[in-house]
Amino acid sequence: MTFTKVLGVLAAMLLGAALLVWIVVSLAALVYALTKGDGQAAGIYALFVVVGVAIAAIVWWVGRRVAKSRATRQ
């Protein structure tokens, strides 16, 4: 494995971990806001959850396409 491939894998792992933390923290904040009865904050945290899941889905889709194209080239 070349150095740039290792850096790419590490960057992908960092992005995945950051997205996972984003979603989990947003879900926890959403649950907290709902238990406190704060509807406005709950709406904002729900938006954060949706954005995090959408970004994760896009990254997953791009990753699959890249992996598939690399597999067909080799």
N, C-alpha and C positions, 0 to 999 in steps of 0.2 A: 504494500500500500504506500502510495506516495504521501508526502507531507500535506499536500493540498486536499487529498481525499480524507486524511485524518482530521484536518481542520473542518472540512465540510460535515463529517459525521459528528464532531463535537458541537458545531454550530446547530445542527439539526436537533441534537439531544438537548441543548440549552433552550432552544425555541420550544420544543415539546414540553420540557419541564416548566418553562415560564407560562405557557398556555394552560397547563394543568393547574398550576398554582392560581392563575387568574380566575379560572372557572370555579375552583373549590372555594376560594376566598369570597368570590361574588355570591356563590350559593349560600355560604355561611352568613354573609351580610344580609342577603335577602330573607333568610329564615329569621334572623334577629329582628329585622325591620317589621316583618309580618307579626312576630310575637309581641312587639311593642305597639302595634297598631298604627305605625307610621306608613301610610299609603304612598306618600310622595317619594320617600326614600326607597320603599319597596319597588316602585316603578323604575327608579333609576338603577337599582341593583339588578332587577330583571333584565333591563336593557344591557347591562354589563355582561350578564350570563349569556344572553343571546348573541352578543357580539363575539364573546370568547368562543362559543360553540361554532359560530359561523367561520371565524378565522381558522379554528382547528379543522373544520371540514374542508376548507379551501386548501390548507397546507397538506392534509391527508390526500386529497385528490391530486394535487400537483406532485406529491411524492410518489404516488402510484404510477402516474403517467411517466415520470422520469425513470422510475425503476423498470417499467415495461419497455420503454424505448431503449434503455441500456441493454436489457435482456435480448431484445431482437437484434441489436447490433453485434452482439458477441456470439 
